[in-house]
Amino acid sequence: MMRRQTPRFQVAIQIRDGNPNHHIWLNNGVWFLHYSIRLANGPGRIRHSLGTKDVKAARRRRDHILAKLIRKTA
């Protein structure tokens, strides 16, 4: 019998309807993503460039990354 591996972190995504740019911010003309994950030794903050200056592309990339994280821990 194969055991399912327990994820090493938990994902809790909060989306605010009134803020379409939640989890992203503009830094020197380039959009970045930031989110937190719960690790065994405390929370971890993740921040990285989305590699675009276009807010619509940044939102799509954010949604893709966060969906991938959710699938990974489901």
CYANA upper distance limits for C-alpha pairs under 8 A (distance plus 0.5 A):
  7 PRO  CA     72 LYS  CA      8.39
  7 PRO  CA     73 THR  CA      6.15
  8 ARG  CA     39 LEU  CA      7.27
  8 ARG  CA     40 ALA  CA      7.90
  9 PHE  CA     37 ILE  CA      6.91
  9 PHE  CA     38 ARG  CA      5.97
  9 PHE  CA     39 LEU  CA      5.57
  9 PHE  CA     40 ALA  CA      7.72
  9 PHE  CA     73 THR  CA      8.01
 10 GLN  CA     37 ILE  CA      6.58
 10 GLN  CA     38 ARG  CA      5.91
 10 GLN  CA     39 LEU  CA      7.71
 10 GLN  CA     73 THR  CA      7.31
 11 VAL  CA     36 SER  CA      8.46
 11 VAL  CA     37 ILE  CA      6.25
 11 VAL  CA     38 ARG  CA      7.58
 11 VAL  CA     69 LEU  CA      7.67
 11 VAL  CA     70 ILE  CA      6.93
 11 VAL  CA     73 THR  CA      7.62
 12 ALA  CA     37 ILE  CA      7.98
 13 ILE  CA     66 LEU  CA      8.34
 15 ILE  CA     19 ASN  CA      8.48
 15 ILE  CA     22 HIS  CA      7.23
 16 ARG  CA     20 PRO  CA      7.77
 16 ARG  CA     22 HIS  CA      7.26
 20 PRO  CA     59 ARG  CA      8.31
 21 ASN  CA     25 TRP  CA      7.75
 21 ASN  CA     59 ARG  CA      7.41
 23 HIS  CA     33 LEU  CA      6.16
 23 HIS  CA     34 HIS  CA      5.74
 23 HIS  CA     35 TYR  CA      6.68
 23 HIS  CA     62 ARG  CA      8.23
 24 ILE  CA     31 TRP  CA      6.98
 24 ILE  CA     32 PHE  CA      5.88
 24 ILE  CA     33 LEU  CA      5.00
 24 ILE  CA     34 HIS  CA      6.65
 24 ILE  CA     58 ALA  CA      8.13
 24 ILE  CA     59 ARG  CA      8.20
 24 ILE  CA     62 ARG  CA      8.02
 25 TRP  CA     31 TRP  CA      6.05
 25 TRP  CA     32 PHE  CA      5.89
 25 TRP  CA     33 LEU  CA      7.20
 26 LEU  CA     30 VAL  CA      6.07
 26 LEU  CA     31 TRP  CA      4.99
 26 LEU  CA     32 PHE  CA      6.78
 27 ASN  CA     31 TRP  CA      6.64
 27 ASN  CA     32 PHE  CA      7.44
 29 GLY  CA     53 LYS  CA      6.30
 30 VAL  CA     49 SER  CA      7.75
 30 VAL  CA     50 LEU  CA      7.93
 30 VAL  CA     51 GLY  CA      6.95
 30 VAL  CA     52 THR  CA      6.03
 30 VAL  CA     53 LYS  CA      5.19
 30 VAL  CA     54 ASP  CA      8.49
 31 TRP  CA     49 SER  CA      6.75
 31 TRP  CA     50 LEU  CA      6.11
 31 TRP  CA     51 GLY  CA      7.21
 31 TRP  CA     52 THR  CA      6.40
 31 TRP  CA     53 LYS  CA      6.45
 31 TRP  CA     54 ASP  CA      8.11
 31 TRP  CA     55 VAL  CA      7.58
 31 TRP  CA     58 ALA  CA      6.70
 32 PHE  CA     47 ARG  CA      7.41
 32 PHE  CA     48 HIS  CA      6.06
 32 PHE  CA     49 SER  CA      4.75
 32 PHE  CA     50 LEU  CA      5.61
 32 PHE  CA     51 GLY  CA      8.07
 32 PHE  CA     58 ALA  CA      8.28
 33 LEU  CA     46 ILE  CA      8.38
 33 LEU  CA     47 ARG  CA      6.02
 33 LEU  CA     48 HIS  CA      6.01
 33 LEU  CA     49 SER  CA      6.72
 33 LEU  CA     50 LEU  CA      6.87
 33 LEU  CA     62 ARG  CA      7.10
 34 HIS  CA     45 ARG  CA      7.61
 34 HIS  CA     46 ILE  CA      5.98
 34 HIS  CA     47 ARG  CA      4.84
 34 HIS  CA     48 HIS  CA      7.26
 35 TYR  CA     45 ARG  CA      6.42
 35 TYR  CA     46 ILE  CA      5.90
 35 TYR  CA     47 ARG  CA      7.24
 36 SER  CA     43 PRO  CA      7.02
 36 SER  CA     44 GLY  CA      5.97
 36 SER  CA     45 ARG  CA      4.94
 36 SER  CA     46 ILE  CA      6.41
 37 ILE  CA     43 PRO  CA      6.18
 37 ILE  CA     44 GLY  CA      5.75
 37 ILE  CA     45 ARG  CA      7.03
 37 ILE  CA     46 ILE  CA      8.14
 38 ARG  CA     42 GLY  CA      6.45
 38 ARG  CA     43 PRO  CA      4.92
 38 ARG  CA     44 GLY  CA      6.65
 39 LEU  CA     43 PRO  CA      5.99
 39 LEU  CA     44 GLY  CA      6.98
 50 LEU  CA     58 ALA  CA      6.55
 50 LEU  CA     61 ARG  CA      7.24
 50 LEU  CA     62 ARG  CA      8.06
 51 GLY  CA     58 ALA  CA      8.44
 52 THR  CA     57 ALA  CA      7.35
 52 THR  CA     58 ALA  CA      6.81
 53 LYS  CA     58 ALA  CA      8.12
 54 ASP  CA     58 ALA  CA      6.70
 55 VAL  CA     59 ARG  CA      6.67
 56 LYS  CA     60 ARG  CA      6.88
 57 ALA  CA     61 ARG  CA      6.66
 58 ALA  CA     62 ARG  CA      6.52
 59 ARG  CA     63 ASP  CA      6.61
 60 ARG  CA     64 HIS  CA      6.68
 61 ARG  CA     65 ILE  CA      6.65
 62 ARG  CA     66 LEU  CA      6.60
 63 ASP  CA     67 ALA  CA      6.47
 64 HIS  CA     68 LYS  CA      6.66
 65 ILE  CA     69 LEU  CA      6.84
 66 LEU  CA     70 ILE  CA      6.79
 67 ALA  CA     71 ARG  CA      6.75
 68 LYS  CA     72 LYS  CA      6.65
 69 LEU  CA     73 THR  CA      6.99
 70 ILE  CA     74 ALA  CA      6.58
